[in-house]
Amino acid sequence: MIYAKPLIPPLVVLFLVAVATLKRSQTLPKPQRSTALARLGFGLAKICLLVLPLEWLVHLFQLGEPQALSAKAFWLAALAQTCQLQLLITGVVDVVASFMELRGHAVEGLYLTPARAGSFGGYWSQLVPGLINGPVTKASQALPVLMLIAGLGVLWHGNFPSSSVWFVLQFLFLMAETKRQKPLFAPLPHPIQVILTLLLLVLSNSLLLVPNLEAALTSWVTMFSDIKPTLYSLLLDKRLTSNLLQTVMLFAILTCVALPRLDWLLRQRTVIWRLIGLLLIIPSLLMLVRENARTPDFIRQAAQWPVTWFFGEGNSRIHVGYDGWLYPRHELDRRTLARRHPGLTDSLIKLATDLKAQNVPVMLVSVPAKMAMYPENVLRAEYAAPAQPADYKAIVEKLTAAGVDVVDPAQALWQRLLRAESHYTADSHWTFETMKTVAGAVAKHIREKHAALYVSETPLINASILERQEPGDLAKALLTLNSEGLFGAEHAQLVSIRGLENDPKSPILVIGHDSLRVFEAASESFGNAEGKNQQAGFTTQLAALLGRPLDERTGPDILALASDVTHKKLIVLVVPADEL
């Protein structure tokens, strides 16, 4: 999952700072070309293989639903931000220095090993030596570095108040050290000084991630609290500790704390480190373009396949669960992240009120998400009910109170899981049998509440069986080429019913989008190459059960499709539960 956009402004600033501060050395020997390319590989790896994946972790944390944020989430985000700062700065320096070395110039003013300095003055002077002349004997010497980091925080996350507090806090640490004329935690043993200094850095760097001091205080309290986990906090923790992110975090920590100076490594007679640096160039560039839509499919496939094969990781749109189960990532977002946009609930209530004035009732079919029905393939646990969003129950109650007739098949489908699957493994849609089951429940509900709309006479129809086999839409979105090789193919046996085609004059109007188009439209999952409607979708099955043709309207804007309801006696809205 590449989430690179927030990194662009800090990268530009750091590039300009590196160009301005790195100096050509007149005393060091001329660097070898292989050494320069190896340095380039290490620099790109820091940025593309470590900083970028950690940015996805930070992204999840910053957008996390408050009730989903646990102490683990705060610690992971603060640790990720601390590693990111050091890796981004040193990575940009490595890239700029490598280009200078490729032109035959030795470079001085490079970073040292800041994480092992054991003091705040030592940390900043070794991280950005070009902005600090010599050891920090006065706190004011570090002002350029602190201003740079605080500015990066503002450009990165847009949190000016908390970044300002971070600046003041770091300056106070430096003042305390310069007043003592020794490290803040002296005379403790140096390893203890290193640990305590890094701990304070991690805690203070959480200020860069939150909007203000109040949020920072809340985060610090949470980090040292024993809060009872909820389903949603466990789900978010699971996302933050995926196989890929755990591996990246481990390598980021080792690179920041344990890796010797890159200068020293590249000067060794053995070529192993130079070889590693050279080999890192290609995967770094592949990671950078892994989700770029303009990148040729075979390159994206080459970048995505090892990530999925070795780490069981998807991309920014697809989540890979246990046993090869794939999920739309927005379904996980709905249960772990704060909503960026309001759902359809208020608009549906307004629509129902307007239609009620026209004496047209509204029936809402709430289609459960795949994540609701199969949470155990994302987070191993015992579940007693579908894993709906935290506010789902309140939403249904609100809709019902407003006069919307809500049909929620989730619990019935949950109990049905003992006999049959509700969704496909590698596709986002419900199975054909599940769709028929829901259509049957809706037809029964209509017969009970709107008996006049049911036609008891059997219509003249022509039913036929359609066999379909193809990769799921999620598998194809993850691996564009030969996804069947990793995830297999999905099979569906459809019942096509001719004779109940769409009738605009029908008193029953069915409105929806994806749930209505699947098995019906040729371009959707389990469609056909002829480009013809298959007459096997939800509306067709419902029409057969009601004994009459129905009027169907599909499109992304469900509310706009309900604007003209002349001569309609019932509006059936088929809406994903997660969109309410």
Secondary structure, DSSP 4 states (H G I P E B T S, - for coil): ----GGGHHHHHHHHHHHHHH-EE-SSSPPPPHHHHHHHHHHHHIIIIIIIHHHHHHHHHHHTB-GGG--HHHHHHHHHHHHHHHHHHHHHHHHHHHHHHHHTT--EE-----GGGS-SHHHHHHHHSGGGS-SS--SGGGGHHHHHHHHHHHHHHH--HHHHHHHHHHHHHHHHHHHHHTS-TTTTS-HHHHHHHHHHHHHHHHGGGTSSSHHHHHHHHHHHT--PPP-HHHHHHHHHHT-HHHHHHHHHHHIIIIISPPHHHHHTSSSSHHHHHHHHHHHHHHHHHHTT-TTS-HHHHHHHHHHHHHHH----SSEEE-GGG-EEEHHHHHHHHB--SS--SHHHHHHHHHHHHHTT--EEEEEE--HHHH-GGGTS-S--SS----TTHHHHHHHHHHTT-EEE--HHHHHHHTTTS-SB-SSSSSBPHHHHHHHHHHHHHHHHHH-GGG---SPP--EEEEEEEEE--HHHHHH-SS-THHHH--EEEEEEEEES----TT-SEEEEESHHHHTTTSTTSTT--TT----S-SHHHHHHHHHTS--EEEE-S-HHHHTS--TT-SEEEEEEEGGG-
